[in-house]
Amino acid sequence: MRVLSFVVRLAALSLGLVLATAAMATEETQLIESINAYRSQVQRCGGEASEELPPLSADPRLILQASGMGDLQEALARSAYPMVNVQAISLTGPRDAQAAMKALQESFCQVVLDPQFVDIGVSREGLDWRIVLARPLLTSGLGTWQTEGQKLLEQINAVRAQARQCGAQSLAAAPPLTWNDTLATAAETHTRAMANQNYFGHRDRDGRTPSDRAELAGYVGLQIGENIAAGQDTVRKVLDGWLASPGHCANLMNPQFRELGAAYAVDPKSDAGIYWTALFGAQ
């Protein structure tokens, strides 16, 4: 088993592409589903607990030849994928997706559980597998954190207006949330800290929880919840990721929450580049 990785911070660099077939083979699809299920729950990896992570999106531009390592950078240079960071894992031996997933958990859990990655491509040739995880360049055009936070509120309320399936849970439509400036301040503070201090987690570097931060900002609430995201550069991508994650989706649909504050922050020096926080509350 081998892993190759490199980081590139050139806006004009392209990822390479091995043209994929219209539909991915069953085993490849199953492996992506297994990886996303693994990421959706807290895991122990490298002596630390991971956060619940949104799913990776399958991107055919990241499907590379599985057999023979070749020159990874040269292979990626032929694609139209606007990469910032990519890691490719090559496995030899797994007979199916279940065996491949076991190998990833045992040897590459830190790569699979890295919150900066947004997209994935999987290819298989016999007993050879290649799993490529990547984060694209951020697109321009985002407004202020307040503007994007309000957009997130609007789209969350649209989601809450209809009954929804969150994993195994069938959740009824919920009342709309209202914007709360105090929650927004707490959300912006945490988002900025994640970006500037290059970490991803609900507990900040001082050990404070979402409830602690809301109270410190002056919000006295009966219930607090928090969704966080990293790497996605639009409100729609953030929300789609949360909807595909049962735990995040349940927060979005929780009828006990009545208010919301949300923010994003960017730091080019951080691993994920952009971070988001949605802080839910009920007074």
C-alpha positions in Angstrom: 0.0 0.0 0.0 1.3 3.4 -1.0 0.2 7.0 -0.7 1.4 9.9 -2.7 0.5 13.5 -1.8 1.3 17.0 -2.8 0.0 20.5 -2.3 -0.2 23.1 -5.0 -1.3 26.7 -4.5 -1.3 28.0 -8.1 -4.6 29.3 -9.3 -4.1 28.2 -12.9 -3.1 24.6 -12.2 -5.3 21.9 -13.6 -5.9 18.4 -12.4 -5.6 15.6 -14.9 -8.3 13.4 -16.1 -8.6 9.8 -17.2 -11.9 9.8 -19.0 -14.5 7.9 -16.8 -17.4 5.8 -18.0 -20.8 7.2 -17.5 -21.5 5.1 -14.5 -19.0 4.0 -11.9 -18.7 0.3 -11.2 -20.6 -1.1 -8.3 -17.5 -1.8 -6.1 -16.2 1.7 -6.6 -19.5 3.2 -5.8 -19.8 1.0 -2.7 -16.3 2.2 -1.5 -17.3 5.8 -1.8 -20.5 5.1 0.2 -18.5 3.3 2.8 -16.0 6.1 3.1 -18.8 8.6 3.5 -20.5 6.5 6.2 -17.2 6.3 8.0 -16.7 10.0 7.8 -20.3 10.7 9.1 -19.5 9.3 12.5 -16.9 10.1 15.2 -13.9 7.8 14.7 -10.7 7.2 16.6 -7.7 7.8 14.4 -4.1 8.5 15.4 -5.1 8.6 19.0 -7.6 11.4 18.4 -11.3 11.5 17.8 -12.5 12.9 14.5 -15.5 15.2 14.0 -18.7 14.1 12.1 -17.8 15.1 8.5 -20.1 15.8 5.5 -19.8 13.3 2.6 -17.3 13.6 -0.2 -18.8 14.3 -3.7 -17.9 11.8 -6.4 -16.1 13.7 -9.2 -15.2 11.8 -12.4 -12.2 14.1 -13.0 -10.5 12.4 -10.1 -10.8 8.9 -11.5 -7.2 8.0 -12.4 -5.7 4.8 -13.7 -5.5 2.3 -10.8 -2.7 0.1 -12.0 0.8 1.5 -11.9 1.6 4.6 -10.0 3.1 6.6 -12.8 3.5 10.3 -12.3 0.6 11.5 -10.2 1.2 15.2 -10.9 1.5 14.6 -14.7 -1.8 12.5 -14.6 -3.6 15.3 -12.7 -2.2 18.0 -15.0 -4.4 16.7 -17.8 -7.7 17.4 -16.0 -9.9 20.5 -15.7 -10.2 20.1 -11.9 -9.0 23.3 -10.3 -7.0 21.7 -7.5 -5.5 23.2 -4.4 -4.7 20.0 -2.4 -4.9 16.4 -3.4 -3.9 13.0 -2.0 -3.9 9.7 -3.9 -4.0 6.4 -2.1 -3.1 3.2 -4.0 -4.0 -0.2 -2.7 -3.0 -3.6 -4.1 -4.8 -6.7 -2.9 -8.4 -5.9 -1.8 -10.9 -8.1 -3.6 -13.9 -5.9 -3.0 -15.0 -2.6 -1.5 -15.3 -4.0 2.0 -11.7 -5.2 2.0 -10.6 -1.9 0.5 -12.4 0.0 3.2 -10.8 -2.1 5.9 -7.3 -1.3 4.4 -8.2 2.4 4.4 -9.3 2.4 8.0 -6.2 0.5 9.1 -3.6 2.5 7.2 -5.0 5.8 5.9 -7.7 6.9 8.4 -6.0 10.3 8.7 -6.3 11.0 5.0 -9.9 9.7 4.7 -10.9 11.8 7.8 -9.2 15.0 6.7 -12.0 17.7 6.7 -10.3 19.7 4.0 -11.2 17.3 1.3 -14.4 17.8 -0.6 -14.3 15.5 -3.7 -13.3 11.9 -4.4 -12.6 9.7 -7.3 -12.2 5.9 -7.1 -10.9 3.5 -9.7 -10.2 -0.2 -9.7 -8.4 -2.6 -12.1 -8.5 -6.2 -10.7 -6.9 -6.0 -7.3 -5.5 -2.5 -7.8 -7.3 0.5 -6.4 -6.7 4.2 -6.5 -8.6 6.6 -4.2 -8.1 10.3 -5.0 -9.3 12.9 -2.5 -9.1 16.6 -3.4 -10.0 20.1 -2.5 -10.7 22.6 -5.3 -9.7 26.2 -5.5 -12.2 28.6 -3.9 -14.3 30.5 -6.4 -14.7 34.3 -6.0 -18.0 36.1 -5.5 -18.8 35.5 -1.9 -20.3 38.4 0.0 -19.6 39.4 3.6 -19.9 36.7 6.2 -23.2 38.4 7.3 -24.6 38.2 3.7 -23.7 34.6 3.2 -24.9 33.8 6.7 -28.3 35.3 5.8 -28.3 33.3 2.6 -27.7 30.1 4.6 -30.6 31.0 6.9 -32.9 31.4 3.9 -31.9 28.1 2.4 -32.1 26.3 5.7 -35.6 27.6 6.2 -36.5 26.3 2.7 -35.2 22.9 3.7 -37.2 23.0 7.0 -40.4 23.8 5.2 -40.7 20.2 4.0 -40.6 16.8 5.7 -37.2 15.1 5.1 -35.4 11.8 5.6 -32.2 12.3 7.6 -30.5 8.9 7.5 -32.9 6.5 9.2 -35.0 9.3 10.7 -38.1 10.6 9.1 -38.5 14.2 10.2 -41.5 16.4 9.8 -41.4 19.9 8.5 -40.2 22.5 11.1 -40.9 26.1 11.7 -38.6 28.7 10.1 -35.6 30.0 12.0 -35.0 33.7 12.7 -31.6 35.5 12.6 -30.0 36.2 15.9 -27.1 38.6 16.0 -25.6 37.2 19.2 -25.5 33.7 17.7 -24.0 35.1 14.5 -21.2 36.8 16.5 -20.4 33.5 18.3 -20.5 31.7 14.9 -18.2 34.2 13.3 -15.8 34.1 16.2 -15.5 30.3 16.0 -15.3 30.2 12.2 -12.5 32.8 12.2 -10.7 30.8 14.9 -10.8 27.6 12.8 -9.5 29.4 9.8 -6.8 31.3 11.4 -5.7 28.5 13.8 -6.0 25.8 11.1 -8.3 23.3 12.9 -11.7 21.9 12.5 -13.9 21.0 15.5 -16.8 21.9 17.7 -14.5 22.3 20.6 -12.2 25.3 20.2 -8.5 25.6 21.2 -9.5 26.8 24.6 -11.8 23.8 25.2 -15.0 25.7 24.8 -18.1 24.0 23.4 -20.8 25.6 21.2 -22.9 26.3 24.3 -19.9 27.9 26.1 -19.3 30.2 23.1 -22.9 31.2 22.8 -23.1 32.0 26.5 -19.9 33.9 26.3 -21.3 36.0 23.5 -24.3 36.8 25.7 -26.9 34.3 24.4 -28.9 32.6 27.2 -30.5 29.6 25.5 -32.3 26.5 26.5 -30.7 24.5 23.7 -27.7 25.0 21.4 -26.7 23.1 18.3 -23.9 23.6 15.8 -23.1 22.5 12.2 -19.6 23.2 10.8 -18.1 22.7 7.4 -14.8 23.2 5.6 -13.6 23.4 2.0 -17.0 24.2 0.4 -17.0 27.7 -1.2 -20.8 28.3 -1.7 -23.8 28.2 0.6 -25.4 25.5 -1.6 -22.4 23.2 -1.3 -22.4 23.6 2.4 -26.1 22.9 2.8 -26.0 19.9 0.4 -23.1 18.4 2.5 -25.1 18.8 5.7 -28.2 17.3 4.2 -26.3 14.2 3.1 -25.0 13.7 6.7 -27.7 12.3 9.1 -26.4 14.1 12.1 -26.1 17.5 10.4 -29.4 17.0 8.7 -31.2 16.3 12.0 -29.8 19.6 13.4 -31.2 21.4 10.3 -34.7 19.9 10.9 -34.8 20.1 14.7 -38.1 21.8 15.5 -36.8 22.8 19.0 -34.4 25.3 17.4 -35.9 28.7 16.8 -32.9 31.0 16.0 -29.7 30.9 13.9 -26.5 32.7 13.5 -24.1 31.7 10.7 -20.8 32.8 9.2 -17.8 31.8 7.0 -14.1 32.7 7.2 -11.3 32.3 4.8 -7.6 31.9 5.4 -5.4 30.9 2.4 -2.8 29.5 4.8 -5.2 27.0 6.4 -5.6 23.5 5.1 -9.2 23.8 4.1 -9.1 27.5 3.0 -12.7 28.2 4.0 -14.7 27.3 7.1 -18.4 27.6 8.0 -20.4 27.6 11.2 -24.2 27.6 11.7 -25.1 28.0 15.4 -28.7 27.1 16.3 -30.5 28.2 19.5 -33.7 28.3 21.4 -34.4 30.7 24.2 
